[in-house]
Amino acid sequence: MIKVVRGNPTPEELAAALAVVRARAAAAAALPSGAPTVRDAWSDPSRVAARRVPQPGPATWSRTYWPGA
């Protein structure tokens, strides 16, 4: 069941949203159950861990997300 919690969508907007949800569900159902899923590169944790991690210290928090710091 889908419930609109904010706003007042037109029937066309609601139909478009439901079409997307149904298409995603159909695509997920079409995959074999034992098939491995492919992760996007941006969500791979090893991508972040491959860089040099800053050493502990008073200013470490400021260098955490800056590349090459």
Residue frames as qw, qx, qy, qz and C-alpha x, y, z in Angstrom:
[[0.000, 0.890, 0.456, 0.000, 0.00, 0.00, 0.00],
 [0.409, 0.193, 0.008, 0.892, 1.27, 3.45, -0.88],
 [0.186, -0.836, -0.473, 0.207, 0.20, 6.47, 1.11],
 [0.305, 0.620, 0.023, 0.723, 0.74, 10.12, 0.22],
 [0.506, -0.542, -0.469, 0.481, 1.87, 11.84, 3.42],
 [0.142, -0.611, -0.037, 0.778, 2.60, 15.32, 2.09],
 [0.079, 0.248, -0.482, -0.837, 1.27, 17.32, -0.80],
 [0.652, 0.423, 0.448, -0.441, -1.63, 16.74, -3.13],
 [0.225, -0.226, 0.739, 0.594, -0.44, 14.92, -6.26],
 [0.608, 0.319, -0.183, -0.703, -2.47, 15.01, -9.41],
 [0.929, 0.082, 0.315, -0.175, -3.74, 11.70, -10.76],
 [0.730, 0.629, -0.238, 0.118, -1.06, 11.88, -13.48],
 [0.031, 0.704, -0.619, 0.345, 1.75, 12.41, -10.94],
 [0.685, -0.291, 0.575, -0.339, 0.49, 9.55, -8.81],
 [0.933, 0.326, 0.116, -0.097, 0.23, 7.27, -11.84],
 [0.517, 0.711, -0.431, 0.205, 3.80, 8.14, -12.86],
 [0.249, -0.589, 0.674, -0.370, 5.12, 7.38, -9.37],
 [0.832, -0.067, 0.473, -0.282, 3.27, 4.07, -9.24],
 [0.840, 0.526, -0.129, -0.028, 4.57, 3.13, -12.70],
 [0.249, 0.696, -0.615, 0.275, 8.15, 3.60, -11.46],
 [0.509, -0.384, 0.664, -0.390, 7.50, 1.52, -8.34],
 [0.911, 0.178, 0.287, -0.235, 5.90, -1.26, -10.36],
 [0.692, 0.642, -0.324, 0.063, 8.73, -1.25, -12.92],
 [0.006, -0.632, 0.703, -0.327, 11.34, -1.54, -10.16],
 [0.699, -0.182, 0.586, -0.366, 9.41, -4.39, -8.54],
 [0.906, 0.391, 0.063, -0.149, 9.11, -6.21, -11.87],
 [0.478, 0.696, -0.508, 0.169, 12.84, -5.78, -12.54],
 [0.275, -0.511, 0.724, -0.373, 13.70, -7.12, -9.08],
 [0.830, 0.022, 0.453, -0.324, 11.40, -10.09, -9.55],
 [0.809, 0.555, -0.162, -0.104, 12.98, -10.88, -12.95],
 [0.128, 0.685, -0.698, 0.165, 16.46, -11.36, -11.44],
 [0.780, -0.064, -0.622, 0.034, 17.40, -14.92, -10.54],
 [0.628, -0.760, -0.037, -0.163, 17.35, -15.35, -6.78],
 [0.851, -0.338, 0.103, 0.387, 20.93, -16.67, -6.62],
 [0.557, 0.620, 0.054, 0.551, 22.45, -13.98, -8.83],
 [0.485, -0.397, -0.247, 0.739, 24.97, -11.75, -7.06],
 [0.145, 0.954, 0.260, -0.018, 24.19, -8.06, -7.11],
 [0.596, 0.328, -0.019, 0.733, 26.72, -5.61, -8.50],
 [0.314, -0.773, -0.283, 0.473, 27.65, -2.75, -6.19],
 [0.337, 0.910, 0.022, 0.241, 28.31, 0.70, -7.51],
 [0.653, 0.254, -0.317, 0.639, 31.90, 1.86, -7.15],
 [0.084, -0.598, 0.191, -0.774, 30.94, 4.88, -5.04],
 [0.744, -0.504, 0.061, -0.434, 29.39, 2.66, -2.36],
 [0.881, 0.088, -0.401, 0.234, 32.37, 0.30, -2.11],
 [0.554, -0.828, 0.054, 0.057, 33.98, 0.69, 1.34],
 [0.804, -0.149, 0.205, 0.539, 37.40, -0.33, 0.03],
 [0.390, 0.708, 0.178, 0.561, 37.44, 2.83, -2.10],
 [0.284, -0.905, 0.080, -0.305, 37.59, 4.95, 1.05],
 [0.797, -0.542, 0.236, 0.125, 39.96, 2.64, 2.92],
 [0.832, 0.328, 0.101, 0.437, 42.44, 2.55, 0.03],
 [0.196, 0.825, -0.133, 0.513, 43.59, 6.10, 0.83],
 [0.415, 0.137, -0.594, 0.675, 45.95, 7.04, 3.60],
 [0.456, -0.749, -0.471, -0.096, 44.04, 7.46, 6.86],
 [0.031, 0.781, -0.277, 0.559, 45.08, 10.51, 8.95],
 [0.490, -0.003, -0.717, 0.495, 46.98, 9.80, 12.13],
 [0.394, -0.760, -0.513, 0.067, 45.19, 10.58, 15.40],
 [0.372, -0.020, -0.168, 0.913, 45.68, 14.10, 16.67],
 [0.077, 0.520, 0.438, -0.729, 43.89, 17.33, 17.56],
 [0.337, 0.495, -0.196, -0.777, 43.25, 18.36, 13.92],
 [0.196, -0.005, 0.943, 0.269, 42.43, 14.92, 12.50],
 [0.345, 0.591, 0.675, -0.275, 38.70, 15.63, 12.26],
 [0.266, 0.788, -0.046, -0.553, 39.39, 18.53, 9.87],
 [0.111, 0.509, -0.728, -0.444, 41.39, 16.33, 7.47],
 [0.573, 0.073, 0.796, -0.179, 39.04, 13.35, 7.47],
 [0.627, 0.576, 0.522, -0.048, 37.21, 14.07, 4.19],
 [0.223, 0.880, -0.252, -0.336, 39.78, 16.20, 2.36],
 [0.937, 0.293, 0.036, 0.185, 41.55, 14.26, -0.42],
 [0.633, 0.505, -0.230, 0.540, 45.33, 14.35, -0.20],
 [0.307, -0.824, 0.207, -0.428, 45.39, 15.72, 3.33]]
